[in-house]
Amino acid sequence: MNKNFDYRNKRVLIVDDQRAFQIMLKTMLINFGAKDVTHVGSAEDALKLCRHDSFDLLLVDYNLGSGINGRQLFEALKMDNLLPIHTVFFLVTGDNSKAIVLSAIQMTPDDYLMKPFSQNELNLRIQKAFNKKETLLPIYQAIKNDDFDQVMEECDNAIIYSSRYRNYCRLFKADLLIEKARYDEARIILEDFIEDHPHTQAQLLLGRVYCLEKKYQQAIPLLSDIVKYNPMILDGYDWLAQCFKEGGDTEKALEIVQRAIKHSHLSLDRQKLLAELALDTHMNAVAKEAFFAILMQTKNTIHQDPQHLINYVQSIILLAKNEGDQFKQGRLLQEISGLFHRSSQQHPYVEEEELLALEGYSLASIHNVKGNQVKAKNTLLKSNETYLTEPQITPEWLGPQLANLLIELEEFEFAERLKPYIRHTSTHSEKLLANISGEEDSKEIQFQHHNKLGIEAFSDGKLEVALEHFETALSIAPLNTGAALNKVQVCLALLVKVDRPWPEITKNISETFIALEDFPLSEQQSERKAELRKEFNIQRMQAKKRANS
């Protein structure tokens, strides 16, 4: 414990909705010597205070009842630049569920505390956090001044002179270099670090560098080991999924993100990635649940946005449109109607006129899905008359959806009027509209096209044609394990077909097996790979016998 640490000059803010805990925590701090302790019961009150005053220490409960929670308060304070660089922020939680704890850790506050805790533990943790903050203050000041060269210099100084935080600063420096896309420099730091310390955080950062450099063959085994042996490090899943997504294997990426969300569903970015991957793989029910989670997590926060509401509406429409059971379809469409019950109270972040237009669009979509195009058209034209006559004032989050539905209802003239004012600002919105109208992502279409043609050519015995199609499919989606196994199967068939094995075919098979070595495969894919490898070994043995005879 630091004997020179003085609570008397520290301004403290306690944010907790339980009066008894406020008093207990304040008593502890006064016992430590604190003189200036303020407490409030909500995040909204804390935000008001922080806009006018600054505090040295914030002790914030995670669950603050209705409204913004502690994690969201931390995010809002950072976004509005209301946390001075010297301020120490603690998240406090009485909920020890895995999702809450992981969510708290991922927000990277200065520290977090699990209730109950002793007075001695609180004192030690506060002093430790202030010691770290004080040591690294020159780095934070340089970051605030947006002086990157100075940031690097201060990191180097801390690495040389601060034995306690040397390793932390090495990794912090690498992280900052990654943010600046200086991957070569970051990689050198991390590879050197890992030689000295097989540190999980360093390995995670290195996997991230490999992914950003598109070195997926190096990134995937490294990140796979991280999530295998440290399943609570959720960033590992995110970057592993990103590798497969960028490599074209969206199904594998989706599976990985779903595993992460089972551990903690409270990451907004992870839910957005899940929604995108689910749309890419036509897992429409999964996409709907992800959009609902996004809508709920952004409610009453700095992230609330009409785009989240309309994305959720669109995801229900997409699912209902492809639902063959009329009863289930009806239940889905009822969910849309429920969104607009007491709508002004439910969605105060949407202007009343815009909300009425969205409700009209949603009801028109329901009629359209049910096959009543005339009623759909009348509902849409009436509810959105203002935007159809004055398209330049159409909200950007509503314009693309209006145009899409107008085209479906064959109101082409109105759609053409809207088009000059439409700006696609949401990837999710674009994908939803493409799926609803049947226009899938061009990359996915091209891959599926060549993979399908390859399978058909193989079935017809046109092996050279099949190989060409599978290789084209893999050039579009290089990490798609199914296409890679298809390619191996064709190559093996070619070896049987020719009198003398082609060296390039044998090499092609070997290289594909090597590429697949570190890839996580499903049980079925693993069995298929083992069977193909066994057949390949038999072919090579027979080739050797023929050569020796």
Buried (B, 14 or more C-beta within 10 A) or exposed (E): EEEEBEBEEBBBBBBBBBEEBBEBBBEBBEEBEBEBBBBBBBBBBBBEBBEEEEBBBBBBBBBBEEBBBBBBBBBBBBEEEBBEBBBBBBBBBBEEEEBBBBBBBBBEBBBBBBEEEEBEEBBEBBBBBBBBBEBBEBBBBBBEEEEBEBBBBBBEEBBEEBEEBEBBBBBBBBBBBBEEEBBEBBBEBBEEBBEEBEBBBBBBBBBBBBBBBEBBBBBBBBBBBBBEEBBEBBBBBBBBBBBBBBBBBBBBBBBBBBBBBEBBBBBBEBBBBBBBBBBBBBBBBBBBBBBBBBBEBBBBBBBBBBBBBBBBBBBBBBBBBBBEEEEEBBEBBEBBEEBBEEBEEBBEBBEEEBBBBBBBBBBBBBBBBBEBBEBBBBBBBEBBEBBBEEBEEBBBBBBBBBBBBBBBBEBEEBBEBBEEBBEEEBEBBBBBBBBBEEEBBEEBEBBBBBBEBBBEBBEEEBBEBBBBBBBBBBEBBBBBBBBBBBBBBBBBBBBEEEEEBEEEBBEBBBEBBEBBEBBBBEEEBEEBBEEBBEBBEEBBEEBEEEEEE
